[in-house]
């Protein structure tokens, strides 16, 4: 039987949402609403009375609040819509029972009662009718007790149970012994639930029970809030951009976001707004221009910012501004974190960690000092004045707070004019008071208007400031990073899924390869690991290597870091300094790492961990509990080891690289801790990240991965060990001089690598040969001891001329290759990362390659020429090239996971790549349209290099969750010619049966397009012309235009009696579910003309015009074309022979079985309605040999009838 699994609100809440602090007002409002509801409930009153009370309760500001339409809907007792209007989709369905009716009400121990049967019926009806796309929760309540179910569990247990679903559809269609709801409840739902061997989780809450603690009140309040009940975005949601913060920040910089051909680009504010000279960008541009600072850059350096001087000026100024803004945002997070660490201390002590204020930073010079004299200088080396002003600020040891090369060449922030003012943004978060503020004061007060310190634990937020978390800032960084391209950030639920799905398998394989465990998954691996070997296993875990070759702002690496830590904790390998396992559970929620006490912790089960420091009010001395130090140190050091040795990223855009490093520093900052050996005075410092996050073109390298480096490593000075040691030392050095020395040493090693590889370079060997030939010619032209020369002077001149010409050509080619612009950004995978070299210095490869490679990028001709020779599959599509490069960078049995255009699964330009990865493909996830701003559909695919399998796992996305559909046999994919996705194995088996037992439409028709009349059309004339837009299923609309009677009409432009006209572009329809519709009509009159936006299908015997029309309009053909020809995708496809030659057409047509269809179509055609063709559609399905159940399942999938 169905087993109830009740959970408390604490257990049910999203962990990331638990970390968001509610305001005191929200808690007070909820307490008031609860009391009002409990006082108003009268068991003797009607159910309608209770519904009104529940609407008032949910609409209360302390519960769900305004902004959501609540009312009765059809037979549903109560629905909560996802917006304020009645037309908004339903997000929650509520079944209401009076407390005086306990027999029908569910209990925590028994769900198999009428209330649940009713709720189940509503759900099934909504799924059948296509109204459940936005359904998030289902609720049963009597006002006192609340049972809250996740709609995804109903999908998993009920809708995906094919037998039960088909029984419901049969009952709904009147094909069961009973038609009443009572029959469904008692004869179908009750026995089904009684026999179902599964658990159903739900949240249970009795409002009559008083909250035991404030934390209990917090979780109850959150249970009814939109982020939980409707799964709505919340302030710290890693998938949601805080647009108000983002837009005002752009304004302060001097930028704005604009739409350009469907893309959102960040550009300089419009000229009408540029009189605001106080914006950071305008201020910087004026400083650069007035001091002529761009002359400090070489022509080659300036050219990277554009060709025109104004573009170069803008590019340099923007890079400087983004550098300064990145530093400030990082510092705002640091300020919030220090204040959070010291929460619980007197306010006066906590407030001393507020250092980003106009009072402490009155001008840009003071901010410059903060950057370089405070944060990048150890406390003991700071001047007395600096120590006094910033006694509580830690030393960060981050290159983020070293002057960048561009700052050294142009200006630092102290060079800006600090006297300029900037009017408040028209939608500013700040109140308008007095004259326009100075820019820096405006910027600091703007940042202070947001709460950067309320993330982490279950306490009350006493202020009303909007929250900004590190995750939300990550989205800001991604948007700023893609300002030139209009790029879109990859949603957190995508990166989180890809990291979890790929890394868990990779970690298991990592240990299986070493120890031969044969473990199938992480829990099994945890059982096999020896507790006595944890230190060694923990170190081995960190040798797994993960690469994002198009790293962007580092989102995938952050997700990978969090997932690796969660896996490590699950394996019992999260250890303290003494090597003992730490008893905490690490979970990734909303793309954020959350640390929870283990469930069996007797002190505080399910409690969130939050690092805390105590300050002595008298002495100011800081203390930290040993348990807090132990865990925080472990988390910091584990993150550090993984970032330094396991995570790698490359990007062509240097700004992306800087932002990626910044995001990884932020991840480390989250778990920075006070060092016990400094008396808890100093924070642990941050490592240098220059060596594993690098700038370069991932698709372009001079040297092959197999190039021999053995000669270098045989030298005493440059062994593989010294190379690795130098890299590790660089990460940890805190001394500027030592850092420069290591940089020089690493540069020498790479020079040796380059020189060694060059010795085997064919072009260099050719040059060397030519030089030898010239020397030999010179020697042969000189007389020997007897006065004779081997070559005459004329012969020597001729040979010298020829060889010298070859030498100049080869040297010019080499110079262009080595010093020219083409190879300027080449990235040498062969030796840039020592962690992926084996003990003999050979390229071993990465364990995991993951990411979202660029697609649709236009390549320059030089790059296209390179691709033609350097890649196995010659293509201009960058996503295709990145997949090829990623495979080459993997070690044998390495894991690849990319999110790419869905066209990879079906399009002809990806056919070569599909063939290349066909055997190795493991999973395909149909994600649909992930970005609301673009129509592009995407999919996630994963493979294991060199590991073949005969099937792959097919998944589809529902909201933010991925659901497995089933195993797709690769022979099926071969049969249909593409990677099937978004279809179940049963659908495929049905499609195969239809395909194999019928002919194809192309054998029964002639298919031609009309003529290109469009440019000749007039508003009147003798000849009526129709285009695709004028076709409807019931006939032709008004003509598109007219032609003169003497116009010379080609034969293909004339409509033929007995033909069927089809819109050339097949329509893709989104509602109620995605499907396609072939829009067609029979030709019933003579003399009409058709344009080339129409395909004319002329049937041949025994096909009849009206039978052809019925088949093309049928649910069977619509379903088949969408899923097995169109690739289940939103795409433009022309209804030409390439389509009609693949559409199955009934091969067993007889006069008898066709005549009834033709008769019904002829009678009903003139007054056609959707319902009038239901019987015609059923008869067509019989031509294809479908059973009634199969036909109904197709209608449900296709929604075309």
Secondary structure, 3 states (H helix, E strand, C coil): CEEEEEECHHHHCCHHHHCECEEHHHHHHHHHHHHHHHHHCCCCCCHHHHHHHHHHHHHCCCCCCCCCCEEEECCEEEEEECCCCCCCCEEEEEEECCCCCCCCCCECCECCCHHHHHHHHHHHHHHHCCCCCCCCEEEEECCCEEEEEEHHHHHHHHHCCHHHHHHHHHHHCCCCCCCCHHHHHHHHHHHHHHHCCEEEEEEEEECCCCCCCHHHHHHHHHHCCHHHHCCCCCCCCCCCCCHHHHHHHHHHHCEEEEEECCEEEEEECCHHHCCCCCCHHHHHHHHHHHCCHHHHCCHHHHHCCCCCHHHHHHHHHHHHHHHHHHHHHHHHHHHHHHHHHCCCCCHHHHHHHCCCCCCCCCCHHHHHHHHHHHCCCCHHHCCHHHHHHCCCCCCCCCHHHCCCHHHHHCCCHHHCCCCCEECCCCCCCCCCCCCCEEHHHHHHHHHHCEECCCECCCCEECCCCEECCHHHHHHHHHHHHCCCCCCCCCCHHHHHHHHHHHHHHHHHHHHHHHHCCCCCCHHHHHHHCCHHHHHHHHHHHCCCCEEECCCCCCHHHHHHHHHHHHHHHHCCCCECCCCCECCEEEEEECCEEEEEECCCCCCCCCCECCCCCEECCCCCCEECCHHHHHHHHHHHHHHHHHHHHCEEEEECCHHHHHHHHHHHHHHHHCCCCECHHHCCCCECCCCCCCCCEEECECCCCCCCCCCCCHHHHCCCCCCHHHHHHHHHHHHHCCCHHHHHHHHHHHHHHHHHHHHHHHHCCHHHHHHHHHHHHHHHHHHHCCCCCCCCCCCCHHHHHHHHHHHHHHHHHHHHHHHHHHHCCCCCCECCCCCCCHHHECCCCCECCEEEEEECCCCCCCCCHHHHHHHHHHCCCCCCCHHHHHHHHHHHHEEEEEEEEEEEEHHHHCCHHHHHHHHHHCCCEEEEEEEECCCCCCCCCEEEEEEECCCCCCEEEEEEEECCEEEEEEEEEHHHHHHHCCCCCCCCHHHHHHHHHHHHHCEEHHHCEEEEECECCHHHCECCCCEEEECHHHEECCEECCCCEEECCCCCCCHHHECCCCEEEEECECEEECCCCCEEECCEEECCCCCCEEECCEEEEEECCCCCHHHHHHHHCCHHHHHHHHHHCCCCCCCCCECCHHHHCCCEECCCCCHHHHHHHHHHHHHHHHHCCHHHHHHHHHHHHHHCCCCHHHHHHHHHHHCCC
